[in-house]
Amino acid sequence: MYLPARDARYNTITIVSGQRTTFQAVLDNATNRDYWSTAGNGLLGVGAPRMLKFIAQMQF
């Protein structure tokens, strides 16, 4: 049974048009390995596959 998964995250904060803006890139399960996300009550939850997300957040 393989449990851990490796994630990577990059964050940066800058000013865009005078507003504080946060940019993020998130890579879930970077190694794309199979893993169990949960275990209990006789059940196992299969972890998510590799997923890349880009997020932008502006405060105004």
N, CA, C and O atoms as a Tripos MOL2 file, in Angstrom:
@<TRIPOS>MOLECULE
protein
  240   239    60     0     0
PROTEIN
NO_CHARGES

@<TRIPOS>ATOM
      1 N           0.8520   -1.1730    0.0000 N.3       1 MET1
      2 CA          0.0000    0.0000    0.0000 C.3       1 MET1
      3 C           0.8950    1.2330    0.0000 C.2       1 MET1
      4 O           1.8090    1.3360    0.8180 O.2       1 MET1
      5 N           0.6460    2.1460   -0.8900 N.am      2 TYR2
      6 CA          1.4190    3.3880   -1.0090 C.3       2 TYR2
      7 C           0.5240    4.5420   -0.5930 C.2       2 TYR2
      8 O          -0.5250    4.7510   -1.2030 O.2       2 TYR2
      9 N           0.9100    5.2940    0.4290 N.am      3 LEU3
     10 CA          0.0450    6.3470    0.9540 C.3       3 LEU3
     11 C           0.3940    7.7640    0.5270 C.2       3 LEU3
     12 O          -0.5050    8.4930    0.1090 O.2       3 LEU3
     13 N           1.6550    8.1970    0.6100 N.am      4 PRO4
     14 CA          1.9080    9.6240    0.3710 C.3       4 PRO4
     15 C           1.8120   10.0190   -1.1000 C.2       4 PRO4
     16 O           2.0330    9.2070   -1.9990 O.2       4 PRO4
     17 N           1.4820   11.2680   -1.3150 N.am      5 ALA5
     18 CA          1.5110   11.8840   -2.6410 C.3       5 ALA5
     19 C           2.3140   13.1670   -2.5070 C.2       5 ALA5
     20 O           2.3650   13.7490   -1.4240 O.2       5 ALA5
     21 N           2.9280   13.6080   -3.5640 N.am      6 ARG6
     22 CA          3.7450   14.8150   -3.5310 C.3       6 ARG6
     23 C           3.0510   15.9100   -4.3180 C.2       6 ARG6
     24 O           2.6180   15.7050   -5.4520 O.2       6 ARG6
     25 N           2.9540   17.0720   -3.6990 N.am      7 ASP7
     26 CA          2.3350   18.2300   -4.3320 C.3       7 ASP7
     27 C           3.3670   19.3460   -4.4440 C.2       7 ASP7
     28 O           4.3300   19.3890   -3.6790 O.2       7 ASP7
     29 N           3.1640   20.2370   -5.3910 N.am      8 ALA8
     30 CA          4.0440   21.3960   -5.5600 C.3       8 ALA8
     31 C           3.1690   22.6360   -5.6890 C.2       8 ALA8
     32 O           2.0700   22.5810   -6.2410 O.2       8 ALA8
     33 N           3.6690   23.7570   -5.1720 N.am      9 ARG9
     34 CA          2.8870   24.9930   -5.1880 C.3       9 ARG9
     35 C           3.8390   26.1660   -5.4010 C.2       9 ARG9
     36 O           4.9270   26.2070   -4.8270 O.2       9 ARG9
     37 N           3.4170   27.1180   -6.2300 N.am     10 TYR10
     38 CA          4.1670   28.3510   -6.4420 C.3      10 TYR10
     39 C           3.2050   29.5130   -6.2540 C.2      10 TYR10
     40 O           2.1420   29.5510   -6.8740 O.2      10 TYR10
     41 N           3.5780   30.4660   -5.3960 N.am     11 ASN11
     42 CA          2.7550   31.6540   -5.1390 C.3      11 ASN11
     43 C           3.5800   32.8980   -5.3840 C.2      11 ASN11
     44 O           4.7740   32.9220   -5.0880 O.2      11 ASN11
     45 N           2.9590   33.9250   -5.9200 N.am     12 THR12
     46 CA          3.5960   35.2310   -6.0220 C.3      12 THR12
     47 C           2.5270   36.3070   -5.8350 C.2      12 THR12
     48 O           1.3860   36.1480   -6.2690 O.2      12 THR12
     49 N           2.9110   37.3850   -5.1920 N.am     13 ILE13
     50 CA          2.0070   38.5140   -4.9650 C.3      13 ILE13
     51 C           2.6020   39.7280   -5.6570 C.2      13 ILE13
     52 O           3.7920   40.0100   -5.5150 O.2      13 ILE13
     53 N           1.7750   40.4490   -6.4060 N.am     14 THR14
     54 CA          2.2320   41.6250   -7.1320 C.3      14 THR14
     55 C           1.0960   42.6500   -7.1840 C.2      14 THR14
     56 O          -0.0020   42.3940   -6.6900 O.2      14 THR14
     57 N           1.3620   43.7810   -7.7720 N.am     15 ILE15
     58 CA          0.3590   44.8290   -7.9540 C.3      15 ILE15
     59 C           0.0090   44.9020   -9.4400 C.2      15 ILE15
     60 O           0.8900   45.0740  -10.2830 O.2      15 ILE15
     61 N          -1.2790   44.7710   -9.7580 N.am     16 VAL16
     62 CA         -1.7690   44.8730  -11.1300 C.3      16 VAL16
     63 C          -2.8450   45.9510  -11.1410 C.2      16 VAL16
     64 O          -3.8320   45.8500  -10.4130 O.2      16 VAL16
     65 N          -2.6620   46.9770  -11.9570 N.am     17 SER17
     66 CA         -3.6100   48.1020  -12.0470 C.3      17 SER17
     67 C          -3.9140   48.6840  -10.6710 C.2      17 SER17
     68 O          -5.0520   49.0550  -10.3790 O.2      17 SER17
     69 N          -2.8860   48.7600   -9.8300 N.am     18 GLY18
     70 CA         -3.0410   49.3390   -8.5020 C.3      18 GLY18
     71 C          -3.6940   48.4270   -7.4740 C.2      18 GLY18
     72 O          -3.9360   48.8560   -6.3460 O.2      18 GLY18
     73 N          -3.9830   47.1860   -7.8310 N.am     19 GLN19
     74 CA         -4.6370   46.2370   -6.9240 C.3      19 GLN19
     75 C          -3.6840   45.0880   -6.5820 C.2      19 GLN19
     76 O          -2.9650   44.5800   -7.4420 O.2      19 GLN19
     77 N          -3.6970   44.6920   -5.3060 N.am     20 ARG20
     78 CA         -2.8810   43.5520   -4.8830 C.3      20 ARG20
     79 C          -3.4280   42.2920   -5.5450 C.2      20 ARG20
     80 O          -4.6160   41.9920   -5.4360 O.2      20 ARG20
     81 N          -2.5610   41.5590   -6.2300 N.am     21 THR21
     82 CA         -2.9660   40.3810   -6.9870 C.3      21 THR21
     83 C          -2.0670   39.2070   -6.6300 C.2      21 THR21
     84 O          -0.8450   39.3440   -6.5680 O.2      21 THR21
     85 N          -2.6770   38.0570   -6.3980 N.am     22 THR22
     86 CA         -1.9470   36.8340   -6.0820 C.3      22 THR22
     87 C          -2.1100   35.8580   -7.2370 C.2      22 THR22
     88 O          -3.2230   35.6130   -7.7010 O.2      22 THR22
     89 N          -0.9980   35.3030   -7.6960 N.am     23 PHE23
     90 CA         -1.0100   34.2580   -8.7160 C.3      23 PHE23
     91 C          -0.4840   32.9780   -8.0810 C.2      23 PHE23
     92 O           0.4920   32.9990   -7.3310 O.2      23 PHE23
     93 N          -1.1410   31.8670   -8.3900 N.am     24 GLN24
     94 CA         -0.7210   30.5790   -7.8540 C.3      24 GLN24
     95 C          -0.7370   29.5380   -8.9610 C.2      24 GLN24
     96 O          -1.5880   29.5660   -9.8500 O.2      24 GLN24
     97 N           0.2100   28.6270   -8.8910 N.am     25 ALA25
     98 CA          0.2070   27.4210   -9.7140 C.3      25 ALA25
     99 C           0.3170   26.2570   -8.7380 C.2      25 ALA25
    100 O           1.2220   26.2200   -7.9050 O.2      25 ALA25
    101 N          -0.6020   25.3120   -8.8420 N.am     26 VAL26
    102 CA         -0.6500   24.1830   -7.9160 C.3      26 VAL26
    103 C          -0.6230   22.8930   -8.7300 C.2      26 VAL26
    104 O          -1.4420   22.6970   -9.6280 O.2      26 VAL26
    105 N           0.3210   22.0230   -8.4090 N.am     27 LEU27
    106 CA          0.4270   20.7210   -9.0640 C.3      27 LEU27
    107 C           0.1590   19.6550   -8.0130 C.2      27 LEU27
    108 O           1.0090   19.3860   -7.1640 O.2      27 LEU27
    109 N          -1.0160   19.0510   -8.0690 N.am     28 ASP28
    110 CA         -1.3790   17.9760   -7.1470 C.3      28 ASP28
    111 C          -0.8700   16.6500   -7.7000 C.2      28 ASP28
    112 O          -0.9320   16.4080   -8.9050 O.2      28 ASP28
    113 N          -0.3660   15.7930   -6.8130 N.am     29 ASN29
    114 CA          0.1800   14.4820   -7.1740 C.3      29 ASN29
    115 C           1.2190   14.6280   -8.2910 C.2      29 ASN29
    116 O           1.0870   14.0320   -9.3600 O.2      29 ASN29
    117 N           2.2380   15.4200   -8.0270 N.am     30 ALA30
    118 CA          3.2630   15.7590   -9.0220 C.3      30 ALA30
    119 C           3.9390   14.5290   -9.6210 C.2      30 ALA30
    120 O           4.3330   14.5500  -10.7870 O.2      30 ALA30
    121 N           4.0780   13.4630   -8.8430 N.am     31 THR31
    122 CA          4.7420   12.2560   -9.3430 C.3      31 THR31
    123 C           3.7870   11.3410  -10.0980 C.2      31 THR31
    124 O           4.2120   10.3350  -10.6670 O.2      31 THR31
    125 N           2.4950   11.6840  -10.1090 N.am     32 ASN32
    126 CA          1.4540   10.9120  -10.7910 C.3      32 ASN32
    127 C           1.4340    9.4490  -10.3450 C.2      32 ASN32
    128 O           1.2230    8.5470  -11.1550 O.2      32 ASN32
    129 N           1.6560    9.2250   -9.0510 N.am     33 ARG33
    130 CA          1.6270    7.8710   -8.5050 C.3      33 ARG33
    131 C           0.2490    7.5830   -7.9280 C.2      33 ARG33
    132 O          -0.4580    8.4870   -7.4820 O.2      33 ARG33
    133 N          -0.1170    6.3070   -7.9450 N.am     34 ASP34
    134 CA         -1.3540    5.8840   -7.2970 C.3      34 ASP34
    135 C          -1.1520    5.9420   -5.7910 C.2      34 ASP34
    136 O          -0.0880    5.5760   -5.2900 O.2      34 ASP34
    137 N          -2.1610    6.3970   -5.0730 N.am     35 TYR35
    138 CA         -2.0710    6.4650   -3.6170 C.3      35 TYR35
    139 C          -3.4680    6.3950   -3.0250 C.2      35 TYR35
    140 O          -4.4650    6.5800   -3.7230 O.2      35 TYR35
    141 N          -3.5240    6.1280   -1.7420 N.am     36 TRP36
    142 CA         -4.7890    6.0940   -1.0180 C.3      36 TRP36
    143 C          -4.9580    7.4190   -0.3050 C.2      36 TRP36
    144 O          -4.0930    7.8120    0.4770 O.2      36 TRP36
    145 N          -6.0490    8.1120   -0.5570 N.am     37 SER37
    146 CA         -6.2680    9.4150    0.0730 C.3      37 SER37
    147 C          -6.8690    9.2780    1.4660 C.2      37 SER37
    148 O          -6.6170   10.1100    2.3380 O.2      37 SER37
    149 N          -7.6570    8.2370    1.6760 N.am     38 THR38
    150 CA         -8.2670    7.9960    2.9840 C.3      38 THR38
    151 C          -8.3350    6.5010    3.2460 C.2      38 THR38
    152 O          -8.3700    5.6910    2.3200 O.2      38 THR38
    153 N          -8.3530    6.1580    4.5090 N.am     39 ALA39
    154 CA         -8.5160    4.7620    4.9020 C.3      39 ALA39
    155 C          -9.2500    4.7380    6.2350 C.2      39 ALA39
    156 O          -8.8810    5.4550    7.1650 O.2      39 ALA39
    157 N         -10.2690    3.9260    6.3270 N.am     40 GLY40
    158 CA        -11.0090    3.8080    7.5760 C.3      40 GLY40
    159 C         -12.3170    3.0820    7.3730 C.2      40 GLY40
    160 O         -12.8510    3.0550    6.2640 O.2      40 GLY40
    161 N         -12.8350    2.4960    8.4290 N.am     41 ASN41
    162 CA        -14.1030    1.7590    8.3870 C.3      41 ASN41
    163 C         -14.1090    0.6850    7.3110 C.2      41 ASN41
    164 O         -15.1520    0.4030    6.7200 O.2      41 ASN41
    165 N         -12.9550    0.0860    7.0550 N.am     42 GLY42
    166 CA        -12.8790   -0.9720    6.0530 C.3      42 GLY42
    167 C         -12.9140   -0.4790    4.6210 C.2      42 GLY42
    168 O         -13.0610   -1.2840    3.7010 O.2      42 GLY42
    169 N         -12.7840    0.8220    4.4060 N.am     43 LEU43
    170 CA        -12.8350    1.3940    3.0600 C.3      43 LEU43
    171 C         -11.5320    2.1060    2.7360 C.2      43 LEU43
    172 O         -10.8510    2.6050    3.6320 O.2      43 LEU43
    173 N         -11.1860    2.1520    1.4600 N.am     44 LEU44
    174 CA        -10.0250    2.8990    0.9810 C.3      44 LEU44
    175 C         -10.4880    3.8970   -0.0660 C.2      44 LEU44
    176 O         -11.3000    3.5590   -0.9270 O.2      44 LEU44
    177 N          -9.9820    5.1180   -0.0030 N.am     45 GLY45
    178 CA        -10.2980    6.1350   -1.0030 C.3      45 GLY45
    179 C          -9.1090    6.3180   -1.9310 C.2      45 GLY45
    180 O          -7.9990    6.5870   -1.4730 O.2      45 GLY45
    181 N          -9.3310    6.1760   -3.2190 N.am     46 VAL46
    182 CA         -8.2630    6.3190   -4.2040 C.3      46 VAL46
    183 C          -7.9560    7.8000   -4.3930 C.2      46 VAL46
    184 O          -8.8690    8.6150   -4.5220 O.2      46 VAL46
    185 N          -6.6670    8.1490   -4.4100 N.am     47 GLY47
    186 CA         -6.2500    9.5400   -4.5770 C.3      47 GLY47
    187 C          -6.4470   10.0340   -5.9980 C.2      47 GLY47
    188 O          -6.5950    9.2460   -6.9320 O.2      47 GLY47
    189 N          -6.4470   11.3360   -6.1420 N.am     48 ALA48
    190 CA         -6.6560   11.9750   -7.4450 C.3      48 ALA48
    191 C          -5.4240   11.8170   -8.3370 C.2      48 ALA48
    192 O          -4.3110   11.6980   -7.8250 O.2      48 ALA48
    193 N          -5.6010   11.8140   -9.6490 N.am     49 PRO49
    194 CA         -4.4590   11.7840  -10.5620 C.3      49 PRO49
    195 C          -3.7630   13.1460  -10.5790 C.2      49 PRO49
    196 O          -4.2180   14.0870   -9.9290 O.2      49 PRO49
    197 N          -2.6710   13.2470  -11.3170 N.am     50 ARG50
    198 CA         -1.9570   14.5220  -11.4400 C.3      50 ARG50
    199 C          -2.9110   15.5860  -11.9730 C.2      50 ARG50
    200 O          -3.6690   15.3510  -12.9150 O.2      50 ARG50
    201 N          -2.8550   16.7660  -11.3470 N.am     51 MET51
    202 CA         -3.7370   17.8610  -11.7560 C.3      51 MET51
    203 C          -2.9910   19.1830  -11.5870 C.2      51 MET51
    204 O          -2.4110   19.4390  -10.5320 O.2      51 MET51
    205 N          -3.0050   20.0150  -12.6170 N.am     52 LEU52
    206 CA         -2.3670   21.3240  -12.5890 C.3      52 LEU52
    207 C          -3.4490   22.3960  -12.5770 C.2      52 LEU52
    208 O          -4.3470   22.3950  -13.4200 O.2      52 LEU52
    209 N          -3.3550   23.3230  -11.6000 N.am     53 LYS53
    210 CA         -4.3450   24.3950  -11.4800 C.3      53 LYS53
    211 C          -3.6220   25.7370  -11.4670 C.2      53 LYS53
    212 O          -2.5700   25.8820  -10.8460 O.2      53 LYS53
    213 N          -4.1970   26.7080  -12.1570 N.am     54 PHE54
    214 CA         -3.7110   28.0850  -12.1210 C.3      54 PHE54
    215 C          -4.7950   28.9390  -11.4750 C.2      54 PHE54
    216 O          -5.9700   28.8310  -11.8230 O.2      54 PHE54
    217 N          -4.3930   29.7890  -10.5310 N.am     55 ILE55
    218 CA         -5.3440   30.6050   -9.7780 C.3      55 ILE55
    219 C          -4.8510   32.0440   -9.7670 C.2      55 ILE55
    220 O          -3.6700   32.2940   -9.5240 O.2      55 ILE55
    221 N          -5.7370   32.9830  -10.0250 N.am     56 ALA56
    222 CA         -5.4320   34.4120   -9.9020 C.3      56 ALA56
    223 C          -6.4890   35.0230   -8.9940 C.2      56 ALA56
    224 O          -7.6840   34.7810   -9.1610 O.2      56 ALA56
    225 N          -6.0340   35.8200   -8.0310 N.am     57 GLN57
    226 CA         -6.9530   36.4500   -7.0820 C.3      57 GLN57
    227 C          -6.5780   37.9170   -6.9520 C.2      57 GLN57
    228 O          -5.4310   38.2460   -6.6520 O.2      57 GLN57
    229 N          -7.5460   38.7970   -7.1780 N.am     58 MET58
    230 CA         -7.3080   40.2390   -7.0820 C.3      58 MET58
    231 C          -8.1520   40.8100   -5.9550 C.2      58 MET58
    232 O          -9.3510   40.5440   -5.8760 O.2      58 MET58
    233 N          -7.5290   41.5930   -5.0840 N.am     59 GLN59
    234 CA         -8.2510   42.2510   -4.0000 C.3      59 GLN59
    235 C          -8.6080   43.6650   -4.4310 C.2      59 GLN59
    236 O          -7.7520   44.4150   -4.9020 O.2      59 GLN59
    237 N          -9.8690   44.0230   -4.2690 N.am     60 PHE60
    238 CA        -10.3050   45.3800   -4.6060 C.3      60 PHE60
    239 C         -11.3780   45.8290   -3.6580 C.2      60 PHE60
    240 O         -11.8770   46.9480   -3.7770 O.2      60 PHE60
@<TRIPOS>BOND
     1     1     2 1
     2     2     3 1
     3     3     4 2
     4     3     5 am
     5     5     6 1
     6     6     7 1
     7     7     8 2
     8     7     9 am
     9     9    10 1
    10    10    11 1
    11    11    12 2
    12    11    13 am
    13    13    14 1
    14    14    15 1
    15    15    16 2
    16    15    17 am
    17    17    18 1
    18    18    19 1
    19    19    20 2
    20    19    21 am
    21    21    22 1
    22    22    23 1
    23    23    24 2
    24    23    25 am
    25    25    26 1
    26    26    27 1
    27    27    28 2
    28    27    29 am
    29    29    30 1
    30    30    31 1
    31    31    32 2
    32    31    33 am
    33    33    34 1
    34    34    35 1
    35    35    36 2
    36    35    37 am
    37    37    38 1
    38    38    39 1
    39    39    40 2
    40    39    41 am
    41    41    42 1
    42    42    43 1
    43    43    44 2
    44    43    45 am
    45    45    46 1
    46    46    47 1
    47    47    48 2
    48    47    49 am
    49    49    50 1
    50    50    51 1
    51    51    52 2
    52    51    53 am
    53    53    54 1
    54    54    55 1
    55    55    56 2
    56    55    57 am
    57    57    58 1
    58    58    59 1
    59    59    60 2
    60    59    61 am
    61    61    62 1
    62    62    63 1
    63    63    64 2
    64    63    65 am
    65    65    66 1
    66    66    67 1
    67    67    68 2
    68    67    69 am
    69    69    70 1
    70    70    71 1
    71    71    72 2
    72    71    73 am
    73    73    74 1
    74    74    75 1
    75    75    76 2
    76    75    77 am
    77    77    78 1
    78    78    79 1
    79    79    80 2
    80    79    81 am
    81    81    82 1
    82    82    83 1
    83    83    84 2
    84    83    85 am
    85    85    86 1
    86    86    87 1
    87    87    88 2
    88    87    89 am
    89    89    90 1
    90    90    91 1
    91    91    92 2
    92    91    93 am
    93    93    94 1
    94    94    95 1
    95    95    96 2
    96    95    97 am
    97    97    98 1
    98    98    99 1
    99    99   100 2
   100    99   101 am
   101   101   102 1
   102   102   103 1
   103   103   104 2
   104   103   105 am
   105   105   106 1
   106   106   107 1
   107   107   108 2
   108   107   109 am
   109   109   110 1
   110   110   111 1
   111   111   112 2
   112   111   113 am
   113   113   114 1
   114   114   115 1
   115   115   116 2
   116   115   117 am
   117   117   118 1
   118   118   119 1
   119   119   120 2
   120   119   121 am
   121   121   122 1
   122   122   123 1
   123   123   124 2
   124   123   125 am
   125   125   126 1
   126   126   127 1
   127   127   128 2
   128   127   129 am
   129   129   130 1
   130   130   131 1
   131   131   132 2
   132   131   133 am
   133   133   134 1
   134   134   135 1
   135   135   136 2
   136   135   137 am
   137   137   138 1
   138   138   139 1
   139   139   140 2
   140   139   141 am
   141   141   142 1
   142   142   143 1
   143   143   144 2
   144   143   145 am
   145   145   146 1
   146   146   147 1
   147   147   148 2
   148   147   149 am
   149   149   150 1
   150   150   151 1
   151   151   152 2
   152   151   153 am
   153   153   154 1
   154   154   155 1
   155   155   156 2
   156   155   157 am
   157   157   158 1
   158   158   159 1
   159   159   160 2
   160   159   161 am
   161   161   162 1
   162   162   163 1
   163   163   164 2
   164   163   165 am
   165   165   166 1
   166   166   167 1
   167   167   168 2
   168   167   169 am
   169   169   170 1
   170   170   171 1
   171   171   172 2
   172   171   173 am
   173   173   174 1
   174   174   175 1
   175   175   176 2
   176   175   177 am
   177   177   178 1
   178   178   179 1
   179   179   180 2
   180   179   181 am
   181   181   182 1
   182   182   183 1
   183   183   184 2
   184   183   185 am
   185   185   186 1
   186   186   187 1
   187   187   188 2
   188   187   189 am
   189   189   190 1
   190   190   191 1
   191   191   192 2
   192   191   193 am
   193   193   194 1
   194   194   195 1
   195   195   196 2
   196   195   197 am
   197   197   198 1
   198   198   199 1
   199   199   200 2
   200   199   201 am
   201   201   202 1
   202   202   203 1
   203   203   204 2
   204   203   205 am
   205   205   206 1
   206   206   207 1
   207   207   208 2
   208   207   209 am
   209   209   210 1
   210   210   211 1
   211   211   212 2
   212   211   213 am
   213   213   214 1
   214   214   215 1
   215   215   216 2
   216   215   217 am
   217   217   218 1
   218   218   219 1
   219   219   220 2
   220   219   221 am
   221   221   222 1
   222   222   223 1
   223   223   224 2
   224   223   225 am
   225   225   226 1
   226   226   227 1
   227   227   228 2
   228   227   229 am
   229   229   230 1
   230   230   231 1
   231   231   232 2
   232   231   233 am
   233   233   234 1
   234   234   235 1
   235   235   236 2
   236   235   237 am
   237   237   238 1
   238   238   239 1
   239   239   240 2
@<TRIPOS>SUBSTRUCTURE
     1 MET1         2 RESIDUE 1 A MET
     2 TYR2         6 RESIDUE 1 A TYR
     3 LEU3        10 RESIDUE 1 A LEU
     4 PRO4        14 RESIDUE 1 A PRO
     5 ALA5        18 RESIDUE 1 A ALA
     6 ARG6        22 RESIDUE 1 A ARG
     7 ASP7        26 RESIDUE 1 A ASP
     8 ALA8        30 RESIDUE 1 A ALA
     9 ARG9        34 RESIDUE 1 A ARG
    10 TYR10       38 RESIDUE 1 A TYR
    11 ASN11       42 RESIDUE 1 A ASN
    12 THR12       46 RESIDUE 1 A THR
    13 ILE13       50 RESIDUE 1 A ILE
    14 THR14       54 RESIDUE 1 A THR
    15 ILE15       58 RESIDUE 1 A ILE
    16 VAL16       62 RESIDUE 1 A VAL
    17 SER17       66 RESIDUE 1 A SER
    18 GLY18       70 RESIDUE 1 A GLY
    19 GLN19       74 RESIDUE 1 A GLN
    20 ARG20       78 RESIDUE 1 A ARG
    21 THR21       82 RESIDUE 1 A THR
    22 THR22       86 RESIDUE 1 A THR
    23 PHE23       90 RESIDUE 1 A PHE
    24 GLN24       94 RESIDUE 1 A GLN
    25 ALA25       98 RESIDUE 1 A ALA
    26 VAL26      102 RESIDUE 1 A VAL
    27 LEU27      106 RESIDUE 1 A LEU
    28 ASP28      110 RESIDUE 1 A ASP
    29 ASN29      114 RESIDUE 1 A ASN
    30 ALA30      118 RESIDUE 1 A ALA
    31 THR31      122 RESIDUE 1 A THR
    32 ASN32      126 RESIDUE 1 A ASN
    33 ARG33      130 RESIDUE 1 A ARG
    34 ASP34      134 RESIDUE 1 A ASP
    35 TYR35      138 RESIDUE 1 A TYR
    36 TRP36      142 RESIDUE 1 A TRP
    37 SER37      146 RESIDUE 1 A SER
    38 THR38      150 RESIDUE 1 A THR
    39 ALA39      154 RESIDUE 1 A ALA
    40 GLY40      158 RESIDUE 1 A GLY
    41 ASN41      162 RESIDUE 1 A ASN
    42 GLY42      166 RESIDUE 1 A GLY
    43 LEU43      170 RESIDUE 1 A LEU
    44 LEU44      174 RESIDUE 1 A LEU
    45 GLY45      178 RESIDUE 1 A GLY
    46 VAL46      182 RESIDUE 1 A VAL
    47 GLY47      186 RESIDUE 1 A GLY
    48 ALA48      190 RESIDUE 1 A ALA
    49 PRO49      194 RESIDUE 1 A PRO
    50 ARG50      198 RESIDUE 1 A ARG
    51 MET51      202 RESIDUE 1 A MET
    52 LEU52      206 RESIDUE 1 A LEU
    53 LYS53      210 RESIDUE 1 A LYS
    54 PHE54      214 RESIDUE 1 A PHE
    55 ILE55      218 RESIDUE 1 A ILE
    56 ALA56      222 RESIDUE 1 A ALA
    57 GLN57      226 RESIDUE 1 A GLN
    58 MET58      230 RESIDUE 1 A MET
    59 GLN59      234 RESIDUE 1 A GLN
    60 PHE60      238 RESIDUE 1 A PHE
